[in-house]
Amino acid sequence: MRTSFATAELMARDTGVLLLLDGAESSFLDLRDPAHLDFEYHQQMDAVLAAQRGESSPVKALHLGGAGCALARAWDVTRPGSQQLAVEIDEILAHQVRTWFDLPRSPRLRIRVGDAAEVVSGLRPGQWDVVVRDVFNGGSVPAACRSREFLTACLEALTPGGVLLINTPSTPRAQAGAEIEALAEALQGDASGLVIVADPAAVRGRRRGNLVLVARREPFTAGEYEEIERAVRRLPLPVRTWSPDDAAVPRPESGQTS
């Protein structure tokens, strides 16, 4: 069917339904097990949050980019008592996913129609335990959602110890590098509050994949960094953590600004 911005298709796969937008895989929802996360980057985000806040503690979570709300649906089950908000720019899609899928109702999960860049500018400081940015348009992240100003607003919206989880493509490498640099600048140049989760091939640009950028206003201690490392290495498809200073991490092109 045609939504406000794309053509949506539902495809039965294994025990769930795959949502495709303009032919690209957007969300997978397991109809038998709401806690199951099929996408690797969702598993990585979930593992990072578990390492930071425990396996089952409730959170106030803001999801920028809703689509099928697979991650929010899983956290509703694994973190009972959570209150979550998904921001989705596509009005028809935001309505249809509640028809297609057994999503939690408000106040457990609210879906707000809006542009993530505009919504972020109006967030209150210290409002959310976790902010997830998973905004895509035509396979890439809109420039307004990877700017230093946008990332700063996301960080300021976090509670003390809260975490920002970002899904960004590993290629083009210069664009990924520019976003990492913008996030470091949003942290006022203190890279100790930034960790990158990904497999080596994606980080080094040998294949297109996802980078999960993990950031918070407070520096990660050595112990916390190790906890995240252990958590992501235990995943079904294990990955590792990277420092933004690692030589393999993408860099912006010379002169490219954030």
N, C-alpha and C positions, 0 to 999 in steps of 0.2 A: 504494500500500500504506500501511497505518497504521504509523507509527513510535511511539516512546515518547511523543512530544509533538505530532506533526503528521501530516498526510496527505502523503506524498511521491508525486510524479509525475515520470516521465522523459519528455522530449519531444525527438524528433530534430529538429535544426535545423542547416542547412548541413552542416559536416563534423564536428559534435559532438553532445553531449547536454546539454540544459538540465534541471537539477534544480529542481523547484518544490516548495516546502513550503507547504501550505495555500494554493496558488494563487500565491504570491509567488516571483519568480525568486530562487533562492538561489545557484546555481553553474552555470557553463558550462564543460564540459571538451571540448576539441577532440581527437577521437580520432586525427587524423592528425598533429597538431603539439602535443605536450604543453606547449611553451613559449608557445603562443599564449594571450593573456589577452583575453577578450572584454569583461568588465565594465570600464567606464571607471575606476572607483576602484581596481581592481586594477592597471590600467596606470599610474595616477598613483603608487601605492605603489611599484611596480617602478621607475619613473623616479626617484623620490626616493632609493631605496636605491642605484641605480646612480650617482647624483650623489654620494652620500655614501661609498660603499665600492667603486666601480668596477663594471664590467659583469659580471665573472665570478668574483670572489673568493668563496670559500665562507663561509657564515655559520651561526651557531647561532641558529635562529629558533623563537620560540614563537608559535603561532597560537591565540588565544583565540576560539573559535568555529570549528569545523572545516567542517561541511557537506560539500561535495564535495572540499575540499582543493585547489581549482584553483590558488591562488597557491603553495602549498607544492609542488605537482606541477611547476609551471613553474620554480620556483627550483631544484628538484632537477636539472633539465636545464641551466639556464643558469648555475648555480653549483655545479658538481660538487664533491663532497666536503662539502657542507653536511649538518648534522644538524638535524632539525626535529621539533617536537612540536606536534601539534594537540590541543586540548582541546575536546571536544564533549559537551554535557550529555545528548544523545539517544542512549541506548545502542544501540537498534536501528539508527538511522541510522549511527552510528559503525561498526557491523559491516557494514551493507549497502554502504556506499560502497566498501569493499575488494572486494566481490563485483561491483559494477557497473562500477568504473573500474580502470584499470591504475595504481594508486598505488604509489609506491616502498615498499619494505619497510623494516622496522627494521634498522639504526639510522638509515637515511637519513630515514625518516618514521615516527614513532610516533604512534598515535592513542590518547589517554587519555580515558576516560569520566569526566566530572566537571563540576562547576559552576565556571565561570571565576572567580567572586568568591572561592570557597573555595580554589581552586588558587593564585591570586595571593598570597593571604595567607601561603602556605607557601613562596614562592620564595626562593632564596638570593640575596643581593646579588651583582651582577656576573656573573650566570649566562648572559645572552643578549645576542647582538649586535643583535638586532631582536625587538621584541614587536609583534605585530599584534593589535589588538582589533577583532573583527568579530562581536560578539555581538548577536543580535536575538531578540526574543520578541514575536510578533504585530506586526511592523513597527516596533517601537521598541526602544531599548536599555534593558535593565533598570536600575533606579535604582542597584542595588548595583554595577554595572559602569561607572558614570559619576561615582561619588563621588570626592571628593578623596583619601580613604584608598586606594581602589582604584588610582587613577592614580599616587599616590605609590609604592605597592608595585610597579607596573609600571616606573616610572622607576628605582627602586632596584635592580631586577633586571637592568638593562642594564650591559654592559661599558663601560669608558671609551670615549666616542665612539659608543656604541650609540644606536639610534633607536627611538622608540615611534611606531607608525603606527596611527591611529584612524580608523575609518569611522563617521561619525555622520550622521543625517539633518539636512538644512538647516531642516526645519520639524518641530514648532513652533519658531519662532525663539527664544522665551524659553528653551526647554529646551536648544537648541543653544548659546545664549549662556551659560547656566548651566554647561554642560560646559566651554566654553572658559575661563570664569572659574575653575572648579575645577582645570583643568589648569594655568593660570597660578599658582594658589595652591600646587599641588603642586610647581611650580618655584620656590617661595618668592618669588613675585611678580616673578621676572625673566623678562619676556616675550621676551627676546632668544633664549631657547631654544625658541621656539614659532613655527611657520609654519603657515599654513592654505592648502591647495590646493583650488581649486574654480573653477567658471565663475561669472561675475558674476551671472547670473540666479539661481543657487542661493544665493549669498552674500546677495544683496539680498532673498531671499524671493519672487521673482517666479515661481519654480517649485519644486516639491519635487525635491530632488536629494541628492547626497552631498557632505559636506565631509570631506576628509582632513586630520586634524590631525597635524602632524609635531612631535615634541617630543624633546628630549634634555636631560640635566642640564647640559651645557656650552653656553654661548651659541654661536649660529651667527655666524661671521664674515661680513663683507660679501661676500667672495668665495664662501663656501659658499651664502649666500642666492641670489646670482646664478646659481650652478651649478644649484640646484634650479629657479629660475625658467626658465632656458634649457631644462632637461630636460623640464619639463611643457609648455612651449610647443611642443616638437617632437612631441608626441603626435598621433595621428591626429585626435583632437578636442581641440585645444589648450585649456589652461586657464591660470590664472595663480596667483601666490602673493599672500597677504594677510598683513599684520601684524595681530595681535589688537587693536591700537589703531586700525586703520582704521575710519572712520566707517560703512562699509557692513557691517561684521561684526556678527552678531547679538549682542544684549546680554540678560542675564537681566532678568526683571521686577523692579521695585523691591521689595526686601525678600526676594526669592527667595534661598534658600541652596543651597549645593551639598552 
